[in-house]
């Protein structure tokens, strides 16, 4: 995750990790909220289906998304 980007978007894969640029700053959880919102909208799932498992205060996060496959994530985020 890269906070304070010009716009919120998936930016590809780097070192086997999905990179997402977020327009939100990393202040008081704003970037985490923006990440959950972006992923839920991009993947077509409710916000409650997206959970930050670890890394809440880090740029490197582990996120679980209920109801989607890895193939769907690749299709919707990496086109």
C-alpha positions in Angstrom: 0.0 0.0 0.0 1.3 3.5 -0.9 -0.6 6.3 0.9 -0.9 9.9 -0.3 -0.9 8.9 -4.0 -2.4 11.1 -6.6 -5.3 8.7 -7.1 -6.5 5.4 -5.6 -5.8 2.5 -7.9 -4.2 -0.9 -8.1 -0.6 -0.5 -9.3 0.4 -4.0 -10.2 2.5 -6.7 -8.5 5.9 -6.2 -6.9 7.8 -9.0 -5.2 4.7 -11.3 -5.4 2.7 -8.6 -3.6 -0.3 -6.6 -4.9 0.5 -2.9 -4.8 -2.3 -0.5 -4.2 -1.9 3.3 -4.3 -4.3 5.2 -2.0 -5.1 8.9 -2.1 -5.8 8.9 1.6 -3.1 9.8 4.1 -1.9 7.3 6.7 -3.5 9.2 9.6 -5.9 7.9 12.1 -6.8 4.8 10.0 -7.8 6.9 6.9 -5.7 4.8 4.6 -7.0 1.5 6.0 -10.5 2.7 5.6 -9.8 3.8 2.0 -8.1 0.4 1.3 -11.2 -1.5 2.5 -13.5 0.7 0.5 -11.4 0.4 -2.6 -11.2 -3.3 -2.4 -14.9 -3.8 -1.6 -15.9 -1.6 -4.6 -13.4 -3.1 -7.0 -14.3 -6.7 -6.1 -18.0 -6.2 -5.8 -18.3 -7.3 -2.2 -19.7 -5.6 0.9 -17.2 -3.6 3.1 -17.7 -6.1 5.9 -16.3 -8.9 3.6 -12.9 -7.1 3.6 -10.8 -7.4 6.7 -7.2 -6.2 7.4 -5.6 -9.2 9.1 -2.3 -7.6 10.0 -0.2 -4.5 9.3 -2.8 -1.9 10.4 0.1 0.5 11.0 2.3 -0.6 8.2 2.5 -0.2 4.5 2.6 -4.0 4.2 -0.8 -5.5 5.0 -2.5 -8.9 4.9 -6.1 -8.6 3.8 -8.8 -11.2 3.7 -11.7 -10.9 1.4 -14.7 -13.2 1.9 -16.5 -14.6 -1.2 -13.8 -14.0 -3.9 -11.2 -16.2 -5.5 -7.6 -15.3 -6.3 -8.5 -15.4 -10.0 -11.3 -12.8 -9.5 -8.9 -10.5 -7.7 -6.4 -10.8 -10.5 -9.1 -10.2 -13.1 -10.6 -7.1 -11.4 -7.5 -5.4 -10.1 -4.8 -6.1 -12.6 -6.4 -5.2 -15.9 
